[in-house]
Amino acid sequence: MIKPYLYIDKSKGRGRGVYTKERIPAGTRIETSPVLVLSYDDTEIVDKTKLHNYIFLWGVRETRSCIALGFCSIYNHDYNPNCVYEMDFEAETMSIITRRDIRKGEELFINYNGDVEDDSPVWFDMKRNKENQAKAK
């Protein structure tokens, strides 16, 4: 399930990103998509490819990874994201949920570290989203 008001467009300095055509209230589940779970061995192989930038660690011990279908792998990273992601290991799905009210036309972000308060460095140069950074203050 992907809400029909979501769309993908260019994101300045970030490639592509996910945006909304409508206002979205806080706490809205805007996407639940299936994932393809990769074994530990497959994860090691994928880590050596461009797909490394699109996989998520998977499982309680995070020994595997997954490729999220739908838009999940297109959301950009921010240290103060306006969305969170939730994984259902049994159902093999990943959901995106808004953390606050989202304006029409706004880009949607998640924290790639998994925890919205985790500001550990990510594997690429990160330019903070000025809009989200201002809202964090």
Disulfide bonds with the S-S distance in Angstrom:
none
